[in-house]
Amino acid sequence: MYIIKSRIFLNLRMNKLNNRIYLIFILATLWEGCTTEKKEIPGKDTVQVTSESNLPELAFKKYDLRSGIITFEISGREPGSSKKVYFDDFGNKEVSYIYRNGKLSEKWVNNNDGTFYTLDYGNSTGARRKASRPGTEERFDIEEMPEEMRKENEVKSLADSIVAGKLCKFYAMESGGIKTVKGGYGHLILFLSTQVADFRYSTIATELKENVTVPDSVYLIPLHFTVKEF
């Protein structure tokens, strides 16, 4: 369109016939643009699907996935211990539910508003503090660790393995008598095993749902909880 307008400006002194030709060409171009296929406007009975390329890019992507739900089994604690993690905005918005003996025990919430909540469902109490990291869970970033730090922590690459249906990279490390094995996919930690002396604690993902809609209700703080500022 810019080229067309420039040509019209430079040829104002052309005869009427040429001006008519240009006018017809402009109208044809505009008509072609108006007759392209239009996307349906989402309504009550439609679902809006937006490709990631059309969504705004965040300054920091904690995970490679935009959203997801992860179910973990936890061993080394009470029987029936587990965890369920919901995340959105590439992990910058995240909530973790911790279950003990099959009952909801704790909830960690980071709405990416600069605050971090820890809630105790046994006493209906909670703490609110300034967030020190995006989301609630640790990011799998061993591959990005500086070489000097890798040597200090005795980081070793292990064979890749499948966790929750995903091929994960595995690493082992040891520091201060603590032995750790981590397995990750898309910067998500899906496998974590920690051993101190004879005590072993592990958190292993059993299911990962990728790029799903996470309801806003999971981030809510119960009104009857007594939450203190720290």
C-alpha positions in Angstrom: 0.0 0.0 0.0 2.9 2.3 0.8 4.3 1.8 -2.7 0.9 2.4 -4.3 0.5 5.7 -2.4 4.0 6.8 -3.3 3.3 6.2 -7.0 0.0 8.1 -6.9 1.8 11.1 -5.2 4.6 11.2 -7.7 2.2 11.0 -10.7 -0.4 13.5 -9.8 0.1 15.2 -13.1 -0.7 12.1 -15.1 -3.8 12.2 -17.3 -7.2 11.1 -16.1 -7.0 7.8 -17.8 -3.9 6.7 -15.8 -5.4 8.0 -12.6 -8.5 5.8 -13.2 -6.3 2.8 -13.8 -4.5 3.4 -10.5 -7.8 3.8 -8.7 -9.1 0.6 -10.1 -6.0 -1.2 -9.0 -6.3 0.2 -5.4 -9.9 -0.8 -5.2 -9.1 -4.3 -6.4 -6.3 -4.6 -3.7 -8.6 -3.5 -1.0 -11.3 -5.8 -2.1 -8.9 -8.8 -2.0 -7.9 -7.9 1.6 -11.5 -7.7 2.7 -12.5 -11.1 1.2 -9.8 -13.1 3.0 -11.0 -15.8 5.4 -12.0 -14.5 8.8 -11.6 -16.3 12.1 -14.7 -17.1 14.1 -15.1 -14.9 17.2 -15.2 -17.0 20.3 -18.5 -17.2 22.0 -20.1 -19.2 24.8 -20.2 -22.4 22.8 -16.8 -22.1 21.1 -13.2 -22.7 22.3 -10.5 -20.2 21.4 -7.3 -21.8 20.4 -4.3 -19.5 20.1 -1.0 -20.6 18.7 2.1 -19.8 20.9 3.6 -17.7 18.2 0.7 -15.2 18.6 1.1 -14.9 22.3 3.3 -12.3 24.1 6.7 -13.6 24.9 7.8 -13.5 28.6 11.2 -12.1 29.7 12.0 -15.4 31.4 10.7 -18.9 30.7 11.2 -21.1 33.7 10.0 -24.1 31.8 9.8 -24.9 28.1 6.0 -25.7 28.4 3.5 -22.8 28.7 1.3 -24.7 31.2 0.9 -28.2 32.7 -0.2 -30.4 35.5 2.3 -32.8 37.2 1.4 -35.6 39.6 4.3 -36.8 41.9 4.7 -39.8 44.2 6.8 -39.0 47.3 8.7 -41.7 49.3 10.6 -41.3 52.5 7.7 -39.6 54.3 4.4 -40.8 55.6 2.6 -43.5 53.5 0.4 -42.0 50.8 2.5 -38.9 50.4 2.2 -37.2 47.0 2.3 -33.8 45.3 0.3 -32.2 42.5 1.8 -29.1 40.7 -0.2 -26.7 38.4 1.8 -24.2 36.4 1.1 -21.5 33.8 3.0 -18.7 32.1 5.9 -21.0 31.5 6.2 -21.8 35.2 6.3 -18.2 36.4 2.8 -18.8 37.9 2.6 -22.0 39.9 0.9 -23.8 42.8 1.9 -27.0 44.6 -0.4 -29.2 46.6 1.3 -31.6 49.1 -0.6 -34.6 50.4 0.3 -36.7 53.4 -1.6 -39.9 54.4 -3.8 -39.2 51.4 -5.0 -35.8 52.8 -4.1 -32.3 51.7 -1.5 -31.1 54.1 0.2 -28.0 52.5 -0.3 -25.7 49.6 2.4 -23.4 48.1 1.2 -20.5 45.8 3.1 -18.1 43.6 0.8 -16.0 41.4 3.8 -14.2 39.9 2.7 -11.1 41.8 5.9 -10.9 43.9 4.5 -12.9 46.8 4.8 -16.5 47.9 2.3 -18.3 50.1 2.7 -21.4 52.2 -0.5 -22.8 53.7 -0.9 -25.3 56.4 -4.3 -27.2 56.0 -3.9 -28.9 59.4 -4.1 -25.6 61.3 -5.8 -23.4 58.6 -2.8 -21.0 58.9 -0.4 -19.6 56.3 2.6 -17.3 55.7 3.0 -14.7 53.1 6.5 -13.6 52.1 8.3 -12.0 49.2 8.9 -14.5 46.4 12.6 -15.4 45.9 12.1 -17.3 42.7 9.5 -17.8 39.9 6.8 -20.3 40.7 7.0 -22.8 43.6 9.1 -25.6 42.2 12.8 -25.8 41.4 14.0 -25.4 37.8 16.0 -28.1 36.1 19.1 -26.2 35.0 22.0 -28.4 35.7 23.1 -28.1 32.1 23.4 -24.4 32.6 25.5 -24.7 35.7 29.0 -23.0 35.5 31.8 -25.4 35.0 33.4 -24.4 38.3 30.2 -25.1 40.2 29.8 -28.5 38.4 33.2 -29.5 39.7 32.5 -28.4 43.3 29.3 -30.4 43.3 30.9 -33.4 41.5 28.2 -33.3 38.8 28.1 -36.5 36.6 25.9 -37.2 33.6 23.9 -40.4 33.8 22.0 -42.4 31.2 18.7 -40.8 29.9 15.6 -42.5 31.3 11.8 -42.3 30.8 9.8 -40.6 33.6 6.0 -40.0 33.3 6.3 -40.9 29.6 9.0 -38.3 28.9 12.7 -38.9 28.0 14.6 -37.1 30.7 18.3 -36.2 31.1 19.8 -37.4 34.4 22.6 -36.1 36.5 24.1 -37.1 39.8 25.9 -34.8 42.2 27.3 -34.8 45.7 28.0 -32.0 48.1 28.5 -31.9 51.9 27.6 -35.5 52.3 24.3 -35.1 50.4 23.9 -37.3 47.3 21.4 -36.1 44.7 20.0 -37.5 41.5 17.9 -35.3 39.2 16.0 -36.1 36.0 14.5 -33.3 33.9 12.5 -32.6 30.8 11.9 -29.1 29.3 13.5 -27.7 32.5 10.9 -29.5 34.6 12.3 -31.7 37.4 10.4 -35.0 37.0 12.7 -37.1 39.2 14.5 -36.1 42.4 16.3 -38.4 44.8 18.2 -37.2 47.8 20.3 -39.4 50.2 21.8 -38.3 53.5 23.6 -41.1 55.3 21.0 -43.9 55.4 18.0 -41.7 54.7 16.6 -41.5 51.2 13.9 -39.1 50.0 12.5 -39.1 46.4 9.9 -37.3 44.4 9.0 -39.0 41.1 6.5 -37.8 38.5 3.9 -40.3 37.5 1.9 -38.1 35.1 2.5 -34.9 33.1 -0.2 -33.2 31.2 1.2 -30.6 28.8 -0.2 -27.3 27.7 -3.5 -27.6 29.4 -5.9 -25.0 30.8 -5.2 -24.4 34.5 -8.2 -23.0 36.4 -7.7 -19.8 38.3 -9.3 -21.4 41.3 -6.2 -23.5 42.2 -4.3 -20.2 43.0 -6.9 -19.0 45.5 -6.2 -18.5 49.2 -9.0 -19.8 51.5 -10.6 -16.9 53.3 -10.9 -18.7 56.7 -7.1 -19.1 56.8 -5.0 -16.9 59.2 -2.1 -15.7 57.0 0.8 -13.8 58.6 3.2 -11.5 56.8 6.9 -12.4 56.9 
